[in-house]
Amino acid sequence: MLALACFRRAPSLYSAARMGGERRYRSEPRRCKPDTDIRMPKLKTKSGAKKRFSRTATGKIKVAHSHKRHLLINKDKQAKRKARGTKVLEKGDAELVLTYMPYLRG
């Protein structure tokens, strides 16, 4: 029978014993945090939605008008004037937006 001592690995260059730290033995149990603080995972908000939509004081979803970024020479003055500011989404569209933003719902 071969002696097991010849198969024992030498301590690595960066082991705790060489670095002056406390050496952990196999008989010593590892300490873990107790599982008393179990929570649901956080829900992620779509990053594009949080840049485009916000909520009014009454709880409606507010969004900026579209078609106002470029090629404005080709658009008539009335369309550009009506597209100023923000608008409030309709109920069906607002429900869709709220699926992308879980923390805007409550």
C-alpha positions as CSV (number, residue, x, y, z in Angstrom):
1,M,0.0,0.0,0.0
2,L,1.3,3.4,-0.9
3,A,1.7,6.1,1.7
4,L,-0.8,8.9,1.2
5,A,1.8,11.5,2.3
6,C,3.6,11.4,-1.0
7,F,0.4,12.5,-2.8
8,R,-0.3,15.5,-0.6
9,R,-0.1,18.7,-2.5
10,A,2.3,21.3,-1.5
11,P,0.8,24.6,-0.3
12,S,0.5,27.2,-3.1
13,L,2.4,30.4,-3.2
14,Y,-0.7,32.4,-2.3
15,S,-2.2,30.1,0.3
16,A,-3.4,31.5,3.6
17,A,-0.6,29.9,5.5
18,R,2.1,31.6,3.4
19,M,0.3,35.0,3.3
20,G,0.2,35.1,7.1
21,G,-3.5,34.5,7.4
22,E,-5.4,32.1,9.5
23,R,-5.5,28.6,8.1
24,R,-8.9,27.0,7.8
25,Y,-9.1,23.3,8.7
26,R,-11.6,20.8,7.3
27,S,-13.0,20.0,10.7
28,E,-14.0,23.7,11.2
29,P,-17.5,24.4,9.7
30,R,-17.9,27.2,7.3
31,R,-20.2,29.9,8.6
32,C,-23.1,30.9,6.4
33,K,-25.7,33.6,6.7
34,P,-29.0,32.2,8.1
35,D,-31.8,31.9,5.6
36,T,-34.2,34.2,7.6
37,D,-34.1,37.0,5.0
38,I,-35.6,35.4,2.0
39,R,-37.0,38.0,-0.5
40,M,-38.4,37.9,-4.0
41,P,-35.9,38.9,-6.6
42,K,-36.1,42.5,-7.9
43,L,-37.9,43.1,-11.2
44,K,-36.1,44.8,-14.0
45,T,-37.5,47.9,-15.7
46,K,-36.9,48.1,-19.5
47,S,-34.2,50.8,-19.9
48,G,-35.8,52.2,-23.0
49,A,-39.2,52.7,-21.3
50,K,-37.8,54.5,-18.3
51,K,-36.2,57.1,-20.6
52,R,-39.5,57.7,-22.5
53,F,-42.4,57.5,-20.1
54,S,-43.3,59.1,-16.8
55,R,-46.3,59.4,-14.6
56,T,-48.6,62.4,-14.0
57,A,-49.9,63.4,-10.5
58,T,-53.2,61.7,-11.3
59,G,-51.5,58.4,-12.3
60,K,-51.7,58.7,-16.1
61,I,-48.7,57.9,-18.4
62,K,-47.1,60.9,-20.0
63,V,-44.9,60.7,-23.1
64,A,-43.3,63.2,-25.4
65,H,-44.6,63.7,-29.0
66,S,-42.9,61.8,-31.8
67,H,-41.5,63.0,-35.1
68,K,-39.7,66.1,-33.7
69,R,-36.0,65.0,-34.0
70,H,-34.9,65.5,-37.6
71,L,-36.1,66.3,-41.1
72,L,-38.1,69.2,-39.7
73,I,-37.8,71.3,-42.9
74,N,-40.1,68.8,-44.7
75,K,-42.8,68.9,-42.0
76,D,-45.4,71.7,-42.1
77,K,-45.5,74.3,-39.4
78,Q,-48.8,73.2,-37.9
79,A,-47.6,69.6,-37.3
80,K,-44.5,70.9,-35.6
81,R,-46.5,73.2,-33.4
82,K,-49.0,70.5,-32.4
83,A,-46.1,68.1,-31.5
84,R,-44.8,70.4,-28.7
85,G,-44.7,69.3,-25.2
86,T,-46.1,66.0,-23.9
87,K,-49.2,64.0,-24.3
88,V,-51.1,61.5,-22.1
89,L,-51.4,57.9,-23.4
90,E,-54.7,56.1,-23.9
91,K,-55.7,53.4,-21.4
92,G,-54.7,50.5,-23.6
93,D,-51.3,51.9,-24.4
94,A,-50.7,52.9,-20.8
95,E,-51.4,49.3,-19.6
96,L,-48.8,48.0,-22.1
97,V,-46.2,50.6,-20.9
98,L,-46.8,49.6,-17.3
99,T,-45.9,46.0,-18.1
100,Y,-42.4,47.3,-18.9
101,M,-42.1,49.3,-15.8
102,P,-43.0,47.2,-12.7
103,Y,-42.2,49.9,-10.1
104,L,-44.3,52.6,-11.9
105,R,-47.4,50.5,-11.4
106,G,-47.9,51.0,-7.6
